[in-house]
Amino acid sequence: MPQDFVVVPPEPPKPEQAPGAGRVSLRPRNVAASMVGMAGLGLLVGYLISVFVVFPSHDPAGGLRRVPELVGLSEEEARQNLERVGLGYEVEAGLHHNAAIGTVVAQEPLGGQMARPTSAVKVNVSLGPKLAPVPDVVGLSHSQAEIALASAGYQSELVWVDAEADVGEVVDTKPAPGTPVQLPGQVQLIVSAGPPTVAVPNLITRSLAEARATLERIGLRLGTVRQDSESLAAPGTVLGQNPRAGRVVERATRIAVTVAIAPAEQEPTDTLPAGQ
């Protein structure tokens, strides 16, 4: 019985591999890219080391605390705000300030700065405005009183009133002497302008300077000054006055006076006989 035969074609020959096949060839471009990548990685590692090891962050997440703003708060509010962020509280000497007593007026460190946990923030609290008693200047002249008040830290304001005291004399102050007043402050000086009417004093035999001072002290004024060269009185002596002494006149009335002066020197005359 005949057999069937299957003819199998022969396998084609395998191509020969080129020398070096199967190895990756590093071209110059790939080498440069690799070097750049390694350098970038090195920079990144160095940055992370500097940030987290050499120079740690001052961010609150790094362990520090941000100091809250305390100025304007009460002592209790300031203490609570510091405790809330883990910081201590320390009161330094108080300061005289216009803020209400017990209000924080200064702090160290300042608000917004960083501080170590549990470290103390120093605060100054207001003691309120500085007060001082008004000096007793009653009886002084207003110029003397102004100097005394300025030395004590006060400014002064003059208020003129009718009074029996000498013109310019301080008869009262507002606030009254001894009253505590905030510094710097202002005090009113109640000053005598003299009474509305006054009796004319006797000026005769006084010097002209004394007469002027006497009149001004009681609210009168020196008026016309006449001269008398025939009097034997010392030059400058008051010989007469108008209105006369004792007459009651209104304040600021002018009083005329007559004053002695030295006799005028006579001009020399020619005593030689005629014809010579």
C-alpha positions in Angstrom: 0.0 0.0 0.0 1.5 3.2 -1.0 2.4 5.8 1.9 1.9 9.5 1.7 4.9 11.6 2.3 4.8 15.3 3.5 7.5 17.3 2.2 8.7 19.8 4.9 10.6 22.8 3.4 13.9 23.5 4.9 14.2 26.3 7.5 15.7 29.5 6.1 19.2 30.3 7.5 19.2 32.7 10.6 20.8 36.0 9.8 24.0 36.6 11.5 24.0 39.1 14.3 26.0 42.2 13.9 29.0 42.5 16.3 28.0 44.0 19.6 24.3 43.3 19.1 22.3 43.2 22.4 24.4 46.0 24.1 23.1 49.5 24.6 25.2 52.1 23.1 25.6 55.4 25.2 25.6 58.3 22.9 27.1 61.7 24.0 23.6 63.3 24.2 22.4 60.6 26.7 25.5 61.1 28.9 25.0 64.9 29.2 21.3 64.4 30.1 22.3 61.9 32.8 24.9 64.3 34.3 22.4 67.2 34.4 19.8 65.0 36.2 22.3 63.9 38.8 23.4 67.5 39.4 19.8 68.6 39.9 19.2 65.8 42.3 22.3 66.9 44.3 21.1 70.5 44.4 17.7 69.4 45.7 19.3 67.2 48.4 21.5 70.1 49.5 18.6 72.5 49.7 16.6 70.2 51.8 19.5 69.7 54.2 20.1 73.5 54.5 16.4 74.1 55.1 15.6 71.4 57.6 19.1 70.8 59.3 21.4 73.8 59.0 18.8 76.7 58.9 15.6 75.4 60.3 12.4 77.3 59.4 11.1 80.0 61.7 7.6 79.1 60.8 5.3 78.3 63.7 5.3 74.7 62.3 9.0 74.7 63.0 8.4 74.9 66.8 8.4 78.7 67.3 5.3 80.7 68.3 4.0 83.9 66.7 3.6 86.6 69.4 0.1 88.1 69.4 -0.6 91.8 69.4 -1.3 92.8 73.0 -1.3 96.6 73.0 -4.7 98.0 73.9 -5.9 94.8 75.6 -6.5 94.4 79.3 -4.0 92.4 81.4 -6.4 89.4 81.6 -7.0 89.5 77.8 -3.3 89.7 77.1 -2.6 86.7 79.5 -5.3 84.6 77.9 -4.0 85.3 74.3 -0.5 84.3 75.3 -1.6 81.2 77.0 -3.6 80.2 74.0 -0.4 80.1 71.8 1.9 78.6 74.5 3.7 81.7 75.6 4.4 83.1 79.1 3.3 86.5 80.5 5.5 88.9 82.5 4.5 92.4 83.7 7.2 95.0 83.8 7.0 98.4 85.5 3.9 100.3 84.6 3.9 103.5 82.6 1.8 106.7 83.1 -0.4 106.8 80.0 -3.7 108.3 78.9 -5.0 104.8 78.4 -7.2 103.3 81.1 -5.5 101.9 84.1 -4.5 98.2 83.5 -4.4 98.5 79.7 -1.3 97.1 77.9 0.6 100.0 76.4 3.8 98.3 75.3 5.2 94.7 74.8 8.5 92.9 74.0 8.7 91.0 71.7 6.4 93.0 69.4 3.2 91.5 68.0 4.0 89.4 64.9 7.5 88.4 66.0 8.5 84.8 66.7 9.3 83.4 70.2 10.3 80.1 71.7 7.5 78.1 73.3 6.8 78.9 77.0 9.1 82.0 76.8 7.7 85.1 78.5 6.4 88.1 76.7 7.1 91.3 78.7 4.3 93.9 78.9 3.9 97.4 80.4 0.5 98.3 81.7 -1.0 101.8 82.0 -0.9 103.4 85.5 -3.3 106.0 84.1 -2.4 109.7 83.6 0.1 111.3 85.9 -1.5 113.5 88.5 -0.1 116.4 90.6 -1.8 118.8 93.1 -2.3 122.3 91.9 0.2 124.6 93.7 -1.2 127.3 96.1 -0.4 130.6 94.3 -3.2 132.7 95.9 -1.8 136.0 97.0 1.0 136.1 94.4 1.1 138.4 91.4 -0.1 136.7 88.3 3.5 136.8 86.8 4.9 135.0 89.9 2.0 132.5 89.8 2.5 131.7 86.1 6.2 130.9 86.8 5.2 128.6 89.7 2.6 126.7 87.6 5.0 126.3 84.7 7.6 124.8 87.0 5.0 122.3 88.3 4.1 121.2 84.7 1.0 123.3 84.2 -0.1 125.9 81.7 -2.0 128.9 83.0 -4.9 131.0 81.8 -5.6 134.5 83.3 -9.2 135.4 84.2 -9.6 139.0 85.4 -12.4 139.7 87.9 -13.5 142.7 90.1 -11.9 142.3 93.5 -10.7 144.3 96.4 -7.2 142.9 96.1 -4.4 144.7 94.4 -4.6 144.7 90.6 -2.8 141.6 89.2 -3.0 139.6 92.5 -4.2 136.0 92.2 -7.3 135.7 94.4 -8.2 132.1 93.4 -7.4 129.2 91.0 -9.6 126.7 89.1 -9.2 123.9 90.1 -8.6 124.9 93.6 -5.1 124.7 95.2 -4.3 121.1 96.2 -6.6 119.5 93.6 -4.9 116.6 91.7 -4.8 117.4 88.0 -3.6 115.4 85.1 -0.2 116.5 83.7 0.3 118.3 81.5 -2.8 120.3 82.4 -4.1 123.8 82.6 -5.0 125.9 85.6 -7.1 129.1 85.5 -5.6 132.0 87.6 -8.4 134.2 88.9 -6.7 137.6 89.0 -7.9 140.9 90.6 -8.6 143.7 88.2 -9.3 145.9 91.2 -12.7 147.1 92.5 -15.0 148.8 90.1 -14.6 152.1 92.0 -11.6 153.2 94.1 -10.6 156.0 96.3 -7.8 158.2 94.9 -4.7 157.8 97.1 -2.6 160.7 98.4 0.4 161.0 96.0 1.9 164.2 97.3 5.5 164.0 98.5 6.0 160.7 96.7 8.4 160.3 93.8 6.9 160.1 90.3 7.8 156.4 90.1 6.2 155.7 93.4 3.0 157.5 92.4 2.7 155.5 89.2 3.2 152.2 91.0 0.6 153.1 93.6 -2.0 154.1 91.1 -1.5 150.9 89.0 -1.7 148.7 92.0 -5.3 149.8 92.8 -6.4 150.0 89.1 -5.8 153.7 88.4 -3.5 155.2 85.8 -1.1 158.1 85.8 -2.4 161.0 83.7 -0.8 164.3 82.6 2.4 165.2 84.3 3.0 168.9 84.7 6.4 170.3 85.7 7.2 173.0 88.3 10.7 174.5 88.2 10.0 177.1 91.0 9.5 174.5 93.8 12.2 174.0 96.4 11.3 170.3 96.6 13.6 167.6 95.2 13.3 167.1 91.5 10.7 164.4 90.7 8.6 164.9 93.8 4.9 165.1 93.3 3.6 168.6 94.4 -0.1 168.2 93.5 -2.7 165.9 92.0 -6.1 165.9 90.3 -8.5 164.4 91.4 -7.6 165.1 95.0 -6.9 162.3 97.5 -9.9 160.5 98.9 -12.2 161.1 96.0 -13.9 157.9 94.7 -13.5 157.4 91.0 -14.0 154.5 88.5 -11.3 152.0 87.9 -8.8 153.0 85.2 -9.3 156.7 85.8 -6.2 158.8 85.0 -4.8 161.0 87.8 -2.9 164.1 86.7 0.1 165.2 88.8 2.5 168.2 89.1 6.1 167.3 89.7 9.1 169.5 90.8 12.0 169.8 88.4 15.4 171.5 88.8 15.3 175.3 88.1 16.4 176.2 84.6 19.9 177.7 84.5 20.0 181.4 83.7 21.9 182.5 80.6 25.1 184.5 81.5 24.7 188.3 81.0 27.4 190.8 79.9 28.5 192.9 83.0 31.2 194.9 81.3 30.8 198.8 81.4 29.4 200.2 78.2 32.0 201.3 75.7 34.5 198.7 76.7 
